[in-house]
Amino acid sequence: MTTEATLPSTSVSPTTRQVWTRARGVVLALVLLLLAAVAIAAIRSNELHGNLDPRSADPYGSRAVAELLADRGVDTRVVTTLDEARAAADPDTTLLVAVPDLLTHRQQSRLHSATAGSGGRTVLVAPGSWSVERLAPGVVADPATSLDSTLSPDCALPAARRAGTADTGGIRYTVTRPGNDECYPSDRLATLVRVPAASGDGDTVVLGAPDILHNDTLDEQGNASLALQLLGSRPHLVWYLPSLSDSATDPGEEKGFLDLLPSGWLWGTLQLFFAAALAALWRARRLGPLVPEKLPVAIRASETVEGRARLYRKANARDRAANALRSTTRTNLAPLVGVPVAQAHAPEALLPALSAQLHNDGDGQALHSLLFGPPPGDDAALISLADQLDALEREVRRS
């Protein structure tokens, strides 16, 4: 005699509306994050357009300093490739490197070899640890930046003493070789360093922040005076604007992923980690032992069963759901076949009596698999198990 279910199969798969109800909060949060990212990118793109470009009149451009230099007889020429920058190295030329960290190590070494003995001046704008030690040997970038933007010169460099206070606060540098000018200190570390060439009249100026070159801050403090003295010591100024495309043309070396991340990413990651840990602790404080209490209203049994089933499904606990179904069925079948309820969960007591009741002695293995078998592998198998258990109980009651 078969024990297959005859009831129509049911489905516990969530409907489209249920899926949307559960996921709409996450979707809304992702949309808001995407919109915020686009807005921030658009704002920053507008703010930084033409950054350190002597042709740009935007707030972060440098057209004003180029115009002032032109009034003093210094011509400015913009180059965008390493070969042009190396070819421009000359005793009568000041070479300004706008973003040194965009250069690969091989490009930095080639640029330094071209400028070291040229007799001209090289100005490095805010070089970090990636570039400063190759372009200005003996100078090391400190991980912590200056807390103050406006600083006093506090050095013997004539250009700095004439300019007075200026907005040089940014990257701080440690000088490991004697004979260099260390100016505008912040917590005893310089934010402007002049490194004389080993031979000749050339030198390299390391500038910790680009503020003195920006259009919107050129007229503040002694920024204009310092910028004109640093860039106007030679009749020609070559303004090198490195780009990622220029770096991509160098097959000798490529930056890794971590090298492309902005400075401070490690501190940001640590802060996110601690924020996540605090959020986890805040959420975990609600966990604890269950506290029994009387329900304020009467709840129908069908609602309780449905709620428990949803909890099982949410936890993907098909094994617990199957055990609950089989245990209840065994408890219901035991009195019907003359087995004490205390022995309802013992296969050696329940199965013989059940087979005798159904006159199904030859199919004991099927009954054992149905009442004591392994947990179902998916939701469809769990539904089939529930239908078969229900059909078995109804058949025993009829017999």
VEXDREN-2710 file (C-alpha; in Angstrom, 1 decimal):
% VEXDREN-2710
k/r/px/py/pz
1/MET/0.0/0.0/0.0
2/THR/1.4/3.3/-1.0
3/THR/1.8/6.3/1.3
4/GLU/2.3/8.9/-1.4
5/ALA/0.5/12.2/-0.9
6/THR/-2.7/12.8/-2.7
7/LEU/-3.1/16.4/-1.7
8/PRO/-2.3/19.1/-4.2
9/SER/1.3/20.4/-3.8
10/THR/1.8/23.8/-2.2
11/SER/4.6/26.3/-2.6
12/VAL/6.4/28.4/0.0
13/SER/8.4/30.4/-2.6
14/PRO/8.0/34.1/-1.9
15/THR/6.0/36.2/-4.3
16/THR/7.3/39.1/-6.2
17/ARG/5.7/41.5/-3.8
18/GLN/7.2/39.8/-0.8
19/VAL/10.7/39.9/-2.5
20/TRP/10.3/43.6/-3.2
21/THR/9.1/44.3/0.4
22/ARG/12.1/42.6/1.8
23/ALA/14.6/44.1/-0.6
24/ARG/13.3/47.6/-1.1
25/GLY/15.2/49.0/2.0
26/VAL/18.5/47.7/0.6
27/VAL/17.7/48.9/-2.9
28/LEU/16.8/52.3/-1.6
29/ALA/20.0/52.6/0.4
30/LEU/22.1/51.5/-2.6
31/VAL/20.3/54.1/-4.8
32/LEU/21.0/56.8/-2.3
33/LEU/24.6/55.9/-2.0
34/LEU/25.0/55.9/-5.8
35/LEU/23.3/59.3/-6.1
36/ALA/25.5/60.7/-3.3
37/ALA/28.7/59.3/-5.0
38/VAL/27.7/60.9/-8.3
39/ALA/26.9/64.2/-6.7
40/ILE/30.2/64.2/-4.8
41/ALA/32.1/63.3/-7.9
42/ALA/30.4/66.0/-9.9
43/ILE/31.1/68.6/-7.2
44/ARG/34.8/67.6/-6.8
45/SER/35.2/67.5/-10.6
46/ASN/34.0/71.1/-10.8
47/GLU/36.1/72.2/-7.9
48/LEU/39.4/70.5/-9.1
49/HIS/39.0/71.3/-12.8
50/GLY/42.3/72.5/-14.2
51/ASN/44.1/71.8/-10.9
52/LEU/47.6/73.3/-11.0
53/ASP/47.2/74.2/-14.6
54/PRO/48.9/77.5/-15.5
55/ARG/46.3/78.0/-18.3
56/SER/43.3/77.6/-15.9
57/ALA/41.5/80.5/-14.3
58/ASP/39.5/78.2/-12.0
59/PRO/40.1/78.5/-8.2
60/TYR/42.5/75.6/-8.1
61/GLY/44.2/76.6/-11.4
62/SER/47.5/78.5/-11.6
63/ARG/46.9/81.1/-14.3
64/ALA/47.4/84.0/-11.9
65/VAL/51.0/83.1/-11.0
66/ALA/51.8/82.4/-14.7
67/GLU/50.5/86.0/-15.5
68/LEU/52.6/87.5/-12.7
69/LEU/55.7/85.7/-13.9
70/ALA/55.0/86.9/-17.5
71/ASP/55.0/90.4/-16.2
72/ARG/58.5/89.9/-14.8
73/GLY/59.8/88.4/-18.1
74/VAL/59.5/84.7/-17.2
75/ASP/57.8/82.7/-20.0
76/THR/55.8/79.6/-19.0
77/ARG/55.5/76.5/-21.2
78/VAL/53.3/73.5/-20.4
79/VAL/54.5/70.0/-21.1
80/THR/52.6/66.8/-20.5
81/THR/55.2/64.0/-21.3
82/LEU/58.3/62.9/-19.5
83/ASP/60.4/63.2/-22.6
84/GLU/59.5/66.9/-23.0
85/ALA/60.2/67.5/-19.3
86/ARG/63.7/65.8/-19.5
87/ALA/64.5/67.8/-22.7
88/ALA/63.6/71.0/-20.9
89/ALA/66.2/70.6/-18.2
90/ASP/68.6/73.5/-18.6
91/PRO/70.5/76.0/-16.5
92/ASP/68.1/78.8/-17.5
93/THR/65.0/76.8/-16.8
94/THR/62.9/76.1/-13.8
95/LEU/61.1/72.7/-14.1
96/LEU/57.9/72.5/-12.0
97/VAL/56.5/68.9/-11.6
98/ALA/52.8/69.4/-10.6
99/VAL/52.0/65.8/-9.4
100/PRO/55.2/63.8/-8.9
101/ASP/53.3/60.8/-7.4
102/LEU/51.8/60.1/-10.8
103/LEU/55.2/59.1/-12.2
104/THR/56.4/55.5/-11.9
105/HIS/59.7/54.8/-10.1
106/ARG/61.4/54.3/-13.4
107/GLN/60.1/57.6/-14.7
108/GLN/61.2/59.3/-11.5
109/SER/64.7/57.9/-11.8
110/ARG/64.9/59.1/-15.5
111/LEU/63.7/62.6/-14.6
112/HIS/66.1/62.9/-11.7
113/SER/69.1/61.8/-13.8
114/ALA/68.1/64.6/-16.3
115/THR/67.8/67.4/-13.8
116/ALA/70.5/66.5/-11.2
117/GLY/73.3/68.0/-13.3
118/SER/71.4/70.4/-15.5
119/GLY/72.2/73.5/-13.3
120/GLY/68.5/74.5/-13.3
121/ARG/65.9/74.4/-10.6
122/THR/63.4/71.6/-10.1
123/VAL/60.2/72.4/-8.0
124/LEU/58.3/69.3/-6.8
125/VAL/54.7/70.1/-5.7
126/ALA/53.6/68.0/-2.7
127/PRO/55.5/64.8/-3.5
128/GLY/54.6/61.9/-1.2
129/SER/56.6/58.9/-0.1
130/TRP/56.1/57.3/-3.5
131/SER/58.3/59.9/-5.3
132/VAL/60.2/62.3/-3.0
133/GLU/63.1/60.0/-2.1
134/ARG/63.9/59.4/-5.8
135/LEU/63.4/62.9/-7.0
136/ALA/65.0/64.6/-4.0
137/PRO/67.5/62.1/-2.4
138/GLY/67.9/62.8/1.3
139/VAL/64.3/63.9/1.8
140/VAL/61.7/61.6/3.3
141/ALA/58.0/62.3/3.5
142/ASP/56.4/62.0/7.0
143/PRO/53.2/60.0/7.2
144/ALA/51.4/62.7/9.2
145/THR/50.5/65.9/7.4
146/SER/50.7/69.4/8.9
147/LEU/47.7/70.5/11.0
148/ASP/48.3/74.2/10.2
149/SER/48.2/75.5/6.6
150/THR/49.8/78.9/7.4
151/LEU/53.3/78.7/8.7
152/SER/56.3/81.0/9.4
153/PRO/59.6/80.5/7.4
154/ASP/62.0/80.0/10.4
155/CYS/65.0/79.4/8.1
156/ALA/67.8/81.3/6.4
157/LEU/66.5/80.8/2.8
158/PRO/66.3/84.4/1.4
159/ALA/63.1/83.7/-0.6
160/ALA/61.3/82.4/2.4
161/ARG/62.5/85.2/4.7
162/ARG/61.3/87.8/2.2
163/ALA/58.0/86.1/1.7
164/GLY/57.2/85.7/5.4
165/THR/54.3/83.5/6.4
166/ALA/52.8/81.4/3.6
167/ASP/50.3/78.6/3.1
168/THR/52.9/75.8/2.8
169/GLY/51.3/73.4/5.4
170/GLY/50.7/70.0/4.0
171/ILE/53.1/67.1/3.6
172/ARG/56.0/67.3/6.1
173/TYR/59.5/66.2/5.3
174/THR/62.5/64.8/7.3
175/VAL/65.9/65.7/5.9
176/THR/68.5/63.0/6.3
177/ARG/71.5/64.8/4.7
178/PRO/73.2/68.0/5.8
179/GLY/73.4/71.2/3.8
180/ASN/69.7/71.6/2.9
181/ASP/67.4/74.5/3.7
182/GLU/64.5/73.4/5.8
183/CYS/61.7/76.0/6.0
184/TYR/58.2/76.5/7.3
185/PRO/58.4/73.9/10.0
186/SER/55.3/72.2/11.5
187/ASP/56.0/70.3/14.7
188/ARG/59.8/70.6/13.9
189/LEU/59.4/69.0/10.4
190/ALA/59.8/71.2/7.3
191/THR/57.1/71.7/4.7
192/LEU/59.5/73.4/2.3
193/VAL/63.0/72.0/1.6
194/ARG/65.6/73.2/-0.8
195/VAL/68.2/70.6/-1.8
196/PRO/71.3/72.1/-3.5
197/ALA/72.8/70.1/-6.4
198/ALA/75.9/68.2/-5.8
199/SER/77.7/70.3/-8.4
200/GLY/76.8/73.5/-10.1
201/ASP/74.1/76.1/-9.3
202/GLY/71.1/73.9/-9.7
203/ASP/68.8/72.9/-6.9
204/THR/65.6/71.0/-6.1
205/VAL/62.8/72.6/-4.1
206/VAL/60.3/70.3/-2.3
207/LEU/57.0/72.1/-1.6
208/GLY/54.6/70.3/0.8
209/ALA/51.4/71.9/-0.4
210/PRO/50.2/73.5/-3.7
211/ASP/48.3/76.3/-2.0
212/ILE/50.7/79.1/-2.9
213/LEU/50.2/78.3/-6.6
214/HIS/46.4/78.3/-6.6
215/ASN/44.5/81.3/-8.0
216/ASP/42.2/81.6/-5.0
217/THR/44.9/81.7/-2.4
218/LEU/47.7/83.4/-4.3
219/ASP/46.8/86.8/-2.7
220/GLU/46.9/85.5/0.8
221/GLN/49.8/85.7/3.3
222/GLY/53.1/85.8/1.5
223/ASN/52.0/83.2/-1.1
224/ALA/52.5/85.3/-4.2
225/SER/56.0/86.5/-3.1
226/LEU/57.1/83.0/-2.3
227/ALA/55.7/81.5/-5.6
228/LEU/57.3/84.2/-7.7
229/GLN/60.7/83.8/-6.1
230/LEU/60.7/80.0/-6.3
231/LEU/59.5/80.0/-9.9
232/GLY/61.1/83.2/-11.2
233/SER/64.7/82.6/-10.5
234/ARG/65.3/81.6/-14.2
235/PRO/64.0/83.2/-17.3
236/HIS/62.1/80.1/-18.5
237/LEU/59.5/78.0/-16.6
238/VAL/58.5/74.6/-17.8
239/TRP/55.3/73.4/-16.2
240/TYR/55.2/69.6/-16.3
241/LEU/51.7/68.2/-15.8
242/PRO/52.1/64.4/-15.5
243/SER/49.1/62.3/-16.4
244/LEU/48.1/58.7/-16.1
245/SER/48.3/58.3/-19.9
246/ASP/52.0/59.4/-19.7
247/SER/52.6/56.8/-17.0
248/ALA/50.8/54.2/-19.1
249/THR/53.3/54.7/-22.0
250/ASP/56.2/53.5/-19.7
251/PRO/56.3/49.7/-20.0
252/GLY/59.1/49.3/-17.6
253/GLU/57.0/49.6/-14.4
254/GLU/53.4/49.7/-13.3
255/LYS/52.0/50.8/-10.0
256/GLY/50.2/48.2/-7.9
257/PHE/46.6/48.7/-6.6
258/LEU/47.7/49.9/-3.2
259/ASP/50.0/52.4/-4.7
260/LEU/47.1/54.0/-6.5
261/LEU/45.1/54.5/-3.3
262/PRO/45.3/57.9/-1.7
263/SER/47.4/58.5/1.4
264/GLY/45.5/57.8/4.6
265/TRP/43.6/54.9/3.2
266/LEU/44.9/52.7/6.1
267/TRP/43.5/55.0/8.8
268/GLY/40.2/55.2/6.9
269/THR/40.0/51.4/6.8
270/LEU/40.8/51.1/10.5
271/GLN/38.1/53.7/11.3
272/LEU/35.5/51.7/9.2
273/PHE/36.6/48.5/11.1
274/PHE/36.0/50.1/14.5
275/ALA/32.7/51.6/13.3
276/ALA/31.6/48.1/12.2
277/ALA/32.7/46.6/15.5
278/LEU/30.7/49.2/17.5
279/ALA/27.7/48.7/15.3
280/ALA/27.9/44.9/15.9
281/LEU/28.2/45.5/19.7
282/TRP/25.2/47.8/19.6
283/ARG/23.1/45.3/17.7
284/ALA/24.3/42.4/19.9
285/ARG/23.3/44.1/23.1
286/ARG/19.7/43.1/22.4
287/LEU/20.5/39.4/22.4
288/GLY/20.1/37.4/25.5
289/PRO/18.0/34.6/27.0
290/LEU/14.3/34.4/26.1
291/VAL/11.9/35.9/28.6
292/PRO/8.6/34.1/28.8
293/GLU/5.5/36.3/29.0
294/LYS/1.9/36.0/28.5
295/LEU/0.5/37.1/25.2
296/PRO/-1.8/40.1/25.5
297/VAL/-4.1/38.6/22.9
298/ALA/-5.2/35.2/21.7
299/ILE/-3.4/34.0/18.5
300/ARG/-4.9/31.5/16.2
301/ALA/-3.0/28.2/15.9
302/SER/-2.7/28.6/12.1
303/GLU/-1.0/31.9/12.6
304/THR/1.5/30.4/15.1
305/VAL/2.2/27.6/12.7
306/GLU/2.7/29.9/9.8
307/GLY/5.0/32.2/11.8
308/ARG/7.1/29.3/13.0
309/ALA/7.3/28.0/9.4
310/ARG/8.5/31.4/8.2
311/LEU/11.2/31.5/10.9
312/TYR/12.4/28.0/9.8
313/ARG/12.4/29.1/6.2
314/LYS/14.2/32.3/6.9
315/ALA/17.0/30.4/8.8
316/ASN/17.0/27.7/6.0
317/ALA/16.5/25.2/8.8
318/ARG/14.8/22.4/6.7
319/ASP/16.3/19.8/9.1
320/ARG/14.5/21.3/12.1
321/ALA/11.3/21.7/10.2
322/ALA/11.4/18.1/9.1
323/ASN/12.2/16.9/12.6
324/ALA/9.2/18.9/13.9
325/LEU/6.9/17.4/11.3
326/ARG/8.0/13.8/11.8
327/SER/8.0/14.1/15.6
328/THR/4.4/15.4/15.6
329/THR/3.3/12.7/13.2
330/ARG/4.9/10.0/15.3
331/THR/3.2/11.4/18.4
332/ASN/-0.2/11.4/16.6
333/LEU/0.3/7.9/15.2
334/ALA/1.4/6.1/18.3
335/PRO/-2.0/6.0/20.1
336/LEU/-3.7/5.0/16.9
337/VAL/-1.6/1.8/16.5
338/GLY/-1.5/1.0/20.2
339/VAL/2.0/2.2/21.0
340/PRO/2.6/4.3/24.2
341/VAL/3.4/7.9/23.5
342/ALA/6.6/7.5/25.4
343/GLN/7.8/4.9/22.8
344/ALA/6.5/6.9/19.8
345/HIS/10.0/7.9/18.7
346/ALA/11.5/4.4/18.9
347/PRO/11.5/2.8/15.5
348/GLU/11.6/-0.7/16.9
349/ALA/8.3/0.0/18.7
350/LEU/6.4/2.2/16.3
351/LEU/7.2/0.7/12.9
352/PRO/6.0/-2.9/13.5
353/ALA/2.7/-1.7/14.9
354/LEU/2.3/0.7/12.1
355/SER/3.0/-1.9/9.4
356/ALA/0.5/-4.3/11.1
357/GLN/-2.2/-1.6/11.2
358/LEU/-1.7/-0.9/7.5
359/HIS/-1.2/-4.5/6.5
360/ASN/2.0/-3.4/4.9
361/ASP/4.7/-5.7/6.4
362/GLY/6.8/-5.7/3.3
363/ASP/7.2/-1.9/3.1
364/GLY/8.8/-1.2/6.4
365/GLN/11.8/0.5/4.8
366/ALA/9.6/3.1/3.2
367/LEU/7.9/3.8/6.5
368/HIS/11.3/4.1/8.3
369/SER/12.5/6.5/5.6
370/LEU/9.4/8.6/5.9
371/LEU/9.2/8.8/9.7
372/PHE/12.9/8.6/10.7
373/GLY/14.8/9.4/7.4
374/PRO/17.3/12.1/6.6
375/PRO/16.4/15.8/6.3
376/PRO/15.1/16.9/2.9
377/GLY/17.6/18.5/0.6
378/ASP/15.4/21.4/-0.6
379/ASP/12.1/23.2/-0.1
380/ALA/10.3/21.0/-2.6
381/ALA/11.4/17.8/-0.8
382/LEU/10.2/19.3/2.5
383/ILE/6.8/20.1/1.1
384/SER/6.6/16.5/-0.3
385/LEU/7.6/15.1/3.1
386/ALA/4.8/17.2/4.8
387/ASP/2.2/15.9/2.2
388/GLN/3.3/12.3/2.7
389/LEU/3.2/12.5/6.5
390/ASP/-0.3/14.0/6.3
391/ALA/-1.4/11.3/3.9
392/LEU/0.0/8.6/6.2
393/GLU/-1.8/9.9/9.2
394/ARG/-5.1/10.1/7.4
395/GLU/-4.7/6.6/6.1
396/VAL/-4.0/5.2/9.6
397/ARG/-7.0/7.0/10.9
398/ARG/-9.2/5.5/8.2
399/SER/-7.9/2.0/8.8
END
